[in-house]
Amino acid sequence: MTTTDPWQMIFDKAGHIFDSLLHELPKSKFDAIDFNDKVESVVKELASGEVNPREDWSVIIRSTNKKVKLDEKIDDHFEIALRQAMFVRVLFEFHMQKIKEQYSESSQPGMLMKIGEEMLAAFACAQQHATAWRLLTQVRDKSYEVRSQKAAQVKIDKKEEREALLRSLIETHLGRLRPKGGWRSHILAAQQVSIEVASIAESLSLPISSDQDELSEKVQMMIWKEPRLRKAYNENAKEPLDEPIKSRRVYVKEIFSEEEEV
């Protein structure tokens, strides 16, 4: 597992946000947009310095009841979400690649982590404004049925994005914080990882709990249950975790064997 591996997932998720937003436009608007032209225009906007994407991170999302302002806000949220999703791509494909090409391996981890944290901030911003765009569009459309259906999907999407962020941070820090000789237990690993994740979540205002006790329990459970995180832990542990499913099956089999003997 290389240092940049976890960021590939954030890159993919950001691409999904960009694609989804364009495809969620009304058919008349979607048909009028050339996908490649839109990608190119956003990239040029970032490359030229016409806008500073980091300024989007401080934009406050507020509600409004006036239709003119509502339309403006909907358009603003849409453009910010697209811009931030594309900024994730620029950070990953350009800045991370530049570091890998121009700096020695020993000096790369800290620099890559700094770019990675900016990717997380941009991704969270894209997610928040995409959610705001969807919700305000529902309000404008005044359709209760549509609002209910989309609100449910937004809730699901928001939970999935939050879980994806947390999963990526856990995987990254299991390797980054690995003690000499490897992790002695997934409980200790969860405690140490949760401290770092909570700090990052608080400093970047990410949609992840910054309560260390609550987060530690969740991280511990995810390491134990999720194959991807279990694998990341095992690669950095003194001893690999037992497979919980296999252990339960053996136990059940032994119980049935004992009952049959009786």
C-alpha positions as CSV (number, residue, x, y, z in Angstrom):
1,M,0.0,0.0,0.0
2,T,1.6,3.3,-1.1
3,T,1.0,6.7,0.6
4,T,-1.3,7.9,-2.2
5,D,-3.6,4.8,-2.3
6,P,-6.2,6.1,0.1
7,W,-6.5,9.4,-1.8
8,Q,-7.6,7.4,-4.9
9,M,-10.9,6.7,-3.3
10,I,-11.5,10.4,-2.5
11,F,-10.6,11.2,-6.1
12,D,-13.1,8.6,-7.3
13,K,-15.8,9.9,-5.0
14,A,-15.3,13.5,-6.1
15,G,-15.6,12.4,-9.7
16,H,-18.9,10.8,-8.8
17,I,-20.1,14.0,-7.3
18,F,-19.2,15.9,-10.5
19,D,-20.9,13.4,-12.8
20,S,-24.0,13.1,-10.6
21,L,-24.6,16.8,-10.4
22,L,-24.6,17.2,-14.1
23,H,-26.8,14.2,-14.6
24,E,-29.3,15.5,-12.0
25,L,-29.9,18.7,-13.9
26,P,-33.3,18.9,-15.7
27,K,-33.1,17.2,-19.1
28,S,-33.4,20.6,-20.9
29,K,-30.3,21.9,-19.1
30,F,-28.4,18.7,-19.2
31,D,-28.9,18.4,-23.0
32,A,-27.6,22.0,-23.4
33,I,-24.3,21.1,-21.6
34,D,-21.3,19.5,-23.2
35,F,-19.7,17.4,-20.5
36,N,-16.1,17.7,-21.7
37,D,-16.5,21.5,-22.3
38,K,-17.8,21.8,-18.7
39,V,-14.8,19.9,-17.3
40,E,-12.4,22.0,-19.4
41,S,-14.0,25.3,-18.3
42,V,-13.8,24.4,-14.6
43,V,-10.2,23.3,-15.0
44,K,-9.3,26.5,-16.8
45,E,-11.0,28.5,-14.1
46,L,-8.8,26.9,-11.5
47,A,-5.6,27.0,-13.6
48,S,-5.9,30.6,-14.5
49,G,-6.3,31.8,-10.9
50,E,-9.6,33.4,-11.8
51,V,-11.0,32.0,-8.6
52,N,-9.3,30.7,-5.4
53,P,-11.0,27.4,-4.7
54,R,-9.9,27.5,-1.0
55,E,-12.1,30.6,-0.5
56,D,-15.1,28.4,-1.1
57,W,-14.3,26.6,2.1
58,S,-15.4,29.6,4.1
59,V,-18.7,30.2,2.3
60,I,-21.5,30.0,4.8
61,I,-24.6,28.1,3.7
62,R,-27.7,30.0,4.7
63,S,-31.4,29.6,3.9
64,T,-33.5,32.2,2.0
65,N,-37.1,32.6,1.0
66,K,-36.9,35.1,-1.8
67,K,-37.2,33.4,-5.2
68,V,-34.6,35.6,-6.9
69,K,-32.0,35.0,-4.2
70,L,-33.0,31.3,-4.0
71,D,-32.2,30.9,-7.7
72,E,-28.9,32.6,-7.3
73,K,-28.0,30.5,-4.3
74,I,-28.9,27.3,-6.2
75,D,-26.6,28.3,-9.0
76,D,-23.8,29.2,-6.6
77,H,-24.0,25.9,-4.8
78,F,-24.0,24.1,-8.0
79,E,-20.9,25.9,-9.3
80,I,-19.0,25.6,-6.0
81,A,-19.7,21.9,-5.8
82,L,-18.4,21.3,-9.3
83,R,-15.4,23.5,-8.7
84,Q,-14.5,21.7,-5.5
85,A,-15.0,18.2,-7.0
86,M,-12.7,19.2,-9.8
87,F,-10.2,20.8,-7.4
88,V,-9.8,17.3,-5.8
89,R,-8.9,16.0,-9.2
90,V,-6.3,18.7,-9.7
91,L,-4.8,18.1,-6.3
92,F,-4.6,14.4,-6.9
93,E,-3.5,14.2,-10.6
94,F,-1.3,17.3,-10.7
95,H,0.1,18.2,-7.2
96,M,0.5,14.7,-5.8
97,Q,2.1,13.5,-9.1
98,K,4.4,16.5,-9.1
99,I,5.6,15.6,-5.6
100,K,6.2,12.0,-6.6
101,E,8.2,13.1,-9.6
102,Q,10.3,15.9,-8.1
103,Y,11.0,14.8,-4.5
104,S,12.8,11.9,-2.9
105,E,10.7,9.1,-1.3
106,S,11.9,10.1,2.2
107,S,10.5,13.6,1.9
108,Q,7.3,12.7,0.2
109,P,5.0,11.4,3.0
110,G,4.5,14.7,4.8
111,M,4.0,16.7,1.6
112,L,1.6,14.1,0.3
113,M,-0.4,14.2,3.5
114,K,-0.7,18.0,3.3
115,I,-2.1,17.7,-0.2
116,G,-4.3,14.8,1.0
117,E,-5.8,17.0,3.7
118,E,-6.6,19.7,1.2
119,M,-8.3,17.0,-0.9
120,L,-10.4,16.0,2.1
121,A,-11.4,19.7,2.7
122,A,-12.3,20.2,-1.0
123,F,-14.2,16.9,-1.0
124,A,-16.2,17.8,2.1
125,C,-16.9,21.3,0.6
126,A,-18.1,19.7,-2.6
127,Q,-20.4,17.3,-0.7
128,Q,-21.9,20.1,1.4
129,H,-22.7,22.4,-1.5
130,A,-24.0,19.5,-3.6
131,T,-26.3,18.6,-0.7
132,A,-27.4,22.3,-0.4
133,W,-28.0,22.5,-4.2
134,R,-30.2,19.4,-4.1
135,L,-32.2,20.6,-1.0
136,L,-32.8,24.1,-2.3
137,T,-33.8,22.8,-5.7
138,Q,-36.4,20.7,-4.0
139,V,-37.7,23.7,-2.1
140,R,-38.0,25.7,-5.4
141,D,-39.8,22.8,-7.2
142,K,-42.4,22.7,-4.4
143,S,-43.1,19.0,-5.0
144,Y,-43.6,17.2,-1.7
145,E,-43.1,13.8,-3.3
146,V,-39.9,14.8,-5.1
147,R,-38.6,16.5,-2.0
148,S,-39.2,13.3,0.1
149,Q,-37.6,11.0,-2.4
150,K,-34.5,13.2,-3.0
151,A,-34.2,14.0,0.7
152,A,-34.0,10.3,1.5
153,Q,-31.3,9.8,-1.2
154,V,-29.4,12.8,0.0
155,K,-29.4,11.3,3.5
156,I,-28.1,8.0,2.2
157,D,-25.5,9.7,0.0
158,K,-24.4,11.9,2.9
159,K,-24.0,8.9,5.2
160,E,-22.0,7.0,2.5
161,E,-19.7,10.0,1.9
162,R,-19.1,10.3,5.7
163,E,-18.3,6.6,6.0
164,A,-16.0,6.8,3.0
165,L,-14.1,9.7,4.5
166,L,-13.7,8.0,7.8
167,R,-12.7,4.7,6.2
168,S,-10.0,6.5,4.2
169,L,-8.6,8.3,7.2
170,I,-8.5,5.1,9.3
171,E,-6.7,3.2,6.5
172,T,-4.2,6.0,6.1
173,H,-3.4,6.3,9.8
174,L,-3.2,2.6,10.5
175,G,0.0,2.7,8.4
176,R,1.1,6.2,9.3
177,L,0.9,5.7,13.1
178,R,2.2,2.1,13.1
179,P,4.4,1.6,16.2
180,K,7.7,-0.1,16.2
181,G,7.0,-3.8,16.0
182,G,3.4,-3.3,14.8
183,W,0.1,-2.8,16.5
184,R,-0.4,-5.0,19.6
185,S,-4.2,-4.9,19.3
186,H,-6.9,-3.4,17.2
187,I,-8.3,-1.7,20.3
188,L,-5.1,0.2,20.9
189,A,-4.9,1.0,17.2
190,A,-8.4,2.4,17.2
191,Q,-7.6,4.6,20.2
192,Q,-4.5,6.1,18.6
193,V,-6.1,6.5,15.1
194,S,-9.3,8.1,16.5
195,I,-7.2,10.8,18.2
196,E,-5.7,11.9,14.9
197,V,-8.9,11.5,12.9
198,A,-10.9,13.6,15.5
199,S,-8.2,16.3,15.3
200,I,-8.4,16.4,11.5
201,A,-12.2,16.3,11.5
202,E,-12.4,19.3,13.9
203,S,-9.7,21.4,12.2
204,L,-11.3,20.9,8.7
205,S,-14.9,20.8,9.8
206,L,-15.4,17.4,8.3
207,P,-18.8,15.6,8.8
208,I,-17.2,13.1,11.3
209,S,-17.6,13.0,15.0
210,S,-14.8,14.7,16.9
211,D,-15.7,13.0,20.1
212,Q,-12.7,10.7,20.7
213,D,-14.5,8.1,22.9
214,E,-17.4,7.7,20.4
215,L,-15.0,7.7,17.5
216,S,-12.7,5.2,19.1
217,E,-15.5,2.7,19.5
218,K,-16.6,3.2,15.9
219,V,-13.1,2.8,14.5
220,Q,-12.6,-0.3,16.6
221,M,-15.8,-1.9,15.2
222,M,-14.9,-0.9,11.6
223,I,-11.4,-2.4,11.9
224,W,-12.9,-5.6,13.3
225,K,-15.8,-5.9,10.8
226,E,-14.6,-4.4,7.5
227,P,-12.3,-6.6,5.3
228,R,-10.5,-3.6,3.8
229,L,-9.6,-2.1,7.2
230,R,-8.9,-5.5,8.8
231,K,-6.4,-6.1,6.0
232,A,-4.8,-2.7,6.5
233,Y,-4.6,-3.4,10.3
234,N,-3.1,-6.9,9.7
235,E,-0.4,-5.4,7.4
236,N,0.7,-3.1,10.2
237,A,0.0,-5.4,13.3
238,K,2.3,-7.6,15.4
239,E,-0.3,-10.4,15.0
240,P,-3.2,-10.5,12.5
241,L,-6.8,-10.5,13.8
242,D,-8.7,-13.7,13.9
243,E,-11.5,-14.1,11.4
244,P,-14.7,-13.5,13.4
245,I,-17.0,-15.4,11.1
246,K,-14.8,-18.5,11.0
247,S,-14.5,-18.5,14.8
248,R,-18.2,-18.3,15.2
249,R,-18.8,-21.2,12.8
250,V,-16.3,-23.4,14.6
251,Y,-17.9,-22.6,17.9
252,V,-21.4,-23.4,16.7
253,K,-20.1,-26.7,15.1
254,E,-18.6,-27.6,18.5
255,I,-21.8,-26.9,20.3
256,F,-23.8,-29.1,18.0
257,S,-21.2,-31.9,18.2
258,E,-21.4,-31.8,22.0
259,E,-25.2,-31.9,21.9
260,E,-25.2,-34.9,19.6
261,E,-22.9,-36.8,21.9
262,V,-25.2,-36.2,24.8
